[in-house]
Amino acid sequence: MSREDLYSKSPKKVVFYSKTWCPDCHRAKMVLSAHNIPFMDVDISKDAHARDFVKQLNHGNESVPTIIFPDGTCLVEPKNSALEFKIKNFS
């Protein structure tokens, strides 16, 4: 995956924007991993470009997790049920 793909609204694979201390990020990563969904994890506290991209998507907020799927959909701080629904309809 190219660097440019990390800052795209339609990446080639799932991109997961997170912060290491975020419990919701850990929970959502466990859901994706349990379903064998490969994803690129980008820590926005270590990547200024990613932080700016997340803020652009979230009206100036550094909301994590922000998860972007190849079909262009984006989930922000999803509950497990919303993430499970997306995974079931993910191709």
N, C-alpha and C positions, 0 to 999 in steps of 0.2 A: 504494500500500500504506500503510495507516495505521500509526502508531507502535505501537498496541496489537497489531497483527498481527505485529510484529517479536518479540514476547514470547509467542507462541502455539505450542502443540504441533501446530497444524494451520493454518499460514499459507496465504494465497492463492497464493503462489508460493514457490519455494525460498529459504530464508534460510540464509546462510552466515556463521557466527560465526568470526571470525579475529583474528589479531594481525599487524601489518605485517611483523614480523621472522620469522615462522614459515615455514620452507621447505615443510613439509607442506601448509600453506594455499595457497601459490603453486602447488604441484603439483596439488592437487585443483581449484583454480580453472581451471587449464589444461585438465584433463579435462572439466569442465563446459562451458567455453567451446568446446572442440573439438567438442562434441556440440550446440552451440547451445542449451544449457539456460540460460534466463535466471535470474538469482539476485540477491538483495539481499545485498550484503556489509556486515556489521556488525563493526566493529573493537571488540572488547571492552575494549581498553586505553583507548578514548576514550568509551565508553558504560557508565557504572556499572550501569544497569538491565540492559543486555545481559550484562554480566559476572556479575551476580547470577543471572540467568536460566540462563546456561551452568553456573554452579556448582550450581544447583538440579538441573539435568538430570544432572550428572556427579558426584554425591555429594560436593560441596564442591570439586571440581577445576575449574580454568580450562582444560579440555581443548579444544584447537583443532587442526584444524577440527572444529566441531560443525555438522552440516548437517541442517536440518529440511525435510522435503518436505511438500507439501500433503496427502498421504494420511496424515500423522501419524507416518511413520517418521522415525527419526533415525539418522544415521551419525556416529560419533565417531572422529576420526583414522583414516578408512578408507584401506586400501590401494587402489591403482588398480583392482585386480580387483574389489573389493567395490563401488566406485563405478561402475565400468563395468557390473556386473551390475544395480545399481539403475537406472542410466540406461536400460538395455535394457528394463526392466520399468516404466519411468516413463511415465505417460500424461498 
